[in-house]
Amino acid sequence: MIIWINGAFGSGKSSVAYALEKKISGSFIYDPEQFGYFLWDNFPDTMKRKGNFQHINIWREGSYKILKYIQEHYSGILIVPMTLYIKQYYEEIVQRLVQDEIPLKHFILCASKQTILNRLKQRGESSDSWGAQHIDTCLHAFDSDISEIKIVTDSKSVDEIASEIMSLSGLSL
């Protein structure tokens, strides 16, 4: 099974993913963002860091293929902390995996804009960082375009969120 943790940048996806990994024996975290950084690091200088790597088809196709390959060859739970707020990209990766009958639970971590800004600040990002600039876009997308299981995180600990995801995924605590 794949547990996809979605949400705005700064919503706590990575923290929850690591908490889940500790709770779920034999689980593995795959972060598609690292594949994006690989592309940026290995493209010619004229192509490096030109906007959002999610806009590059090879990232979306590669992310889908890597996730499918891992799921088909790994018997544990795959945990994916990744923001996907563009519906087309969500469909090209998450919905395509579901269509391929890969067991997948998709969760959206929701919090107020202020909570997210506070979390970004706690991790050293400014109020005009890339993540902060995309909060409104993400919140709108998760209210209108991408609707899966939503977990409101404003007043919950990382451990509480991880336990809720496990329960909603049918995994024992």
C-alpha positions as CSV (number, residue, x, y, z in Angstrom):
1,M,0.0,0.0,0.0
2,I,1.0,3.6,-0.7
3,I,0.2,6.2,1.9
4,W,0.3,9.6,0.1
5,I,0.6,12.6,2.4
6,N,-0.4,15.7,0.6
7,G,-0.9,19.3,1.9
8,A,0.4,22.8,1.5
9,F,4.1,23.4,1.8
10,G,4.7,23.6,5.6
11,S,1.7,21.5,6.5
12,G,3.8,18.8,8.2
13,K,4.0,16.1,5.6
14,S,7.6,15.1,6.2
15,S,7.3,15.2,9.9
16,V,4.2,12.9,9.7
17,A,5.9,10.7,7.2
18,Y,8.8,10.1,9.6
19,A,6.4,9.5,12.5
20,L,4.6,6.9,10.4
21,E,7.8,5.2,9.4
22,K,8.7,4.7,13.1
23,K,5.2,3.3,13.8
24,I,4.9,1.0,10.8
25,S,7.3,-1.9,10.7
26,G,8.9,-2.4,7.3
27,S,7.7,0.9,5.9
28,F,9.7,3.1,3.6
29,I,9.6,6.8,2.8
30,Y,9.9,7.8,-0.9
31,D,10.1,11.5,-1.5
32,P,9.5,12.4,-5.2
33,E,10.9,15.9,-4.5
34,Q,14.4,14.3,-4.4
35,F,13.8,13.1,-7.9
36,G,13.0,16.7,-8.9
37,Y,16.2,17.9,-7.2
38,F,18.1,15.2,-9.1
39,L,16.7,16.6,-12.4
40,W,17.7,20.2,-11.5
41,D,21.2,19.1,-10.4
42,N,21.8,17.1,-13.6
43,F,20.3,19.4,-16.2
44,P,22.5,21.9,-18.2
45,D,23.0,25.3,-16.5
46,T,20.5,26.9,-18.9
47,M,17.8,24.5,-17.7
48,K,18.5,24.5,-14.0
49,R,16.0,25.7,-11.4
50,K,13.6,27.2,-14.0
51,G,10.4,27.2,-11.9
52,N,8.6,24.2,-10.4
53,F,10.0,20.9,-11.5
54,Q,6.5,19.4,-11.3
55,H,5.8,21.2,-14.5
56,I,8.4,19.0,-16.3
57,N,6.6,15.9,-17.8
58,I,9.7,13.7,-17.1
59,W,9.3,14.4,-13.4
60,R,5.6,13.4,-13.4
61,E,6.1,10.3,-15.6
62,G,9.3,9.3,-13.7
63,S,7.6,9.8,-10.3
64,Y,4.7,7.6,-11.4
65,K,7.0,4.9,-12.8
66,I,9.3,4.9,-9.7
67,L,6.3,4.6,-7.3
68,K,4.8,1.8,-9.4
69,Y,8.1,-0.1,-9.5
70,I,8.7,0.2,-5.8
71,Q,5.1,-0.8,-5.0
72,E,5.4,-3.9,-7.2
73,H,8.7,-5.0,-5.8
74,Y,8.5,-4.0,-2.1
75,S,6.2,-5.8,0.3
76,G,6.1,-3.0,3.0
77,I,4.1,0.2,3.2
78,L,5.4,3.0,1.0
79,I,5.0,6.5,2.5
80,V,5.0,9.4,0.1
81,P,5.1,13.0,1.5
82,M,4.6,15.2,-1.5
83,T,2.5,18.3,-2.3
84,L,0.5,17.9,-5.5
85,Y,-1.9,20.8,-5.9
86,I,-2.3,20.9,-9.7
87,K,-5.2,18.6,-10.5
88,Q,-3.6,17.4,-13.8
89,Y,-0.4,16.3,-12.0
90,Y,-2.4,14.6,-9.3
91,E,-4.3,12.7,-11.9
92,E,-1.1,11.8,-13.8
93,I,0.5,10.3,-10.7
94,V,-1.9,9.5,-7.9
95,Q,-5.0,8.7,-9.9
96,R,-3.0,6.7,-12.5
97,L,-1.6,4.5,-9.7
98,V,-5.1,4.0,-8.4
99,Q,-6.3,3.1,-11.9
100,D,-3.4,0.5,-12.0
101,E,-5.1,-1.0,-8.9
102,I,-2.2,-0.1,-6.7
103,P,-3.6,0.2,-3.1
104,L,-3.2,3.8,-2.2
105,K,-4.6,6.0,0.6
106,H,-4.3,9.7,-0.1
107,F,-4.5,12.2,2.8
108,I,-4.5,16.0,2.7
109,L,-3.1,17.7,5.8
110,C,-5.1,20.9,6.3
111,A,-4.3,23.8,8.5
112,S,-5.1,27.5,8.6
113,K,-2.8,29.9,6.6
114,Q,-1.5,31.3,9.8
115,T,-0.6,27.9,11.2
116,I,1.2,27.0,8.0
117,L,3.1,30.4,8.0
118,N,4.1,29.7,11.6
119,R,5.4,26.3,10.7
120,L,7.4,27.6,7.8
121,K,8.9,30.3,10.1
122,Q,9.8,27.6,12.6
123,R,11.8,25.7,10.0
124,G,13.6,28.9,9.0
125,E,11.7,30.1,6.0
126,S,10.6,33.7,5.5
127,S,7.1,34.9,4.9
128,D,8.0,35.3,1.2
129,S,9.6,31.9,0.7
130,W,8.5,29.7,-2.2
131,G,6.3,27.6,0.1
132,A,4.7,30.7,1.7
133,Q,3.9,32.1,-1.8
134,H,2.0,29.0,-2.7
135,I,-0.2,28.6,0.5
136,D,-3.3,30.3,-1.0
137,T,-3.0,28.3,-4.2
138,C,-2.6,25.0,-2.3
139,L,-5.5,25.8,0.1
140,H,-7.8,26.6,-2.8
141,A,-6.8,23.5,-4.7
142,F,-7.5,21.3,-1.7
143,D,-10.9,22.9,-1.2
144,S,-12.0,22.7,-4.9
145,D,-9.8,20.5,-7.1
146,I,-8.3,17.7,-5.1
147,S,-10.6,16.3,-2.4
148,E,-9.5,13.2,-0.6
149,I,-9.4,12.4,3.1
150,K,-8.6,15.7,4.9
151,I,-7.0,15.8,8.3
152,V,-7.2,19.2,10.1
153,T,-3.8,19.5,11.9
154,D,-3.9,23.0,13.5
155,S,-4.2,21.6,17.1
156,K,-2.9,18.1,16.6
157,S,0.6,16.7,17.3
158,V,2.6,14.9,14.7
159,D,2.0,11.7,16.6
160,E,-1.7,12.2,16.7
161,I,-1.8,12.8,13.0
162,A,0.2,9.7,12.2
163,S,-2.0,7.6,14.4
164,E,-5.1,9.0,12.7
165,I,-3.6,8.1,9.3
166,M,-2.8,4.6,10.4
167,S,-6.4,4.1,11.7
168,L,-7.9,5.5,8.5
169,S,-5.6,3.2,6.5
170,G,-6.7,0.1,8.4
171,L,-3.3,-0.3,10.1
172,S,-3.1,-1.3,13.7
173,L,-1.5,1.1,16.2
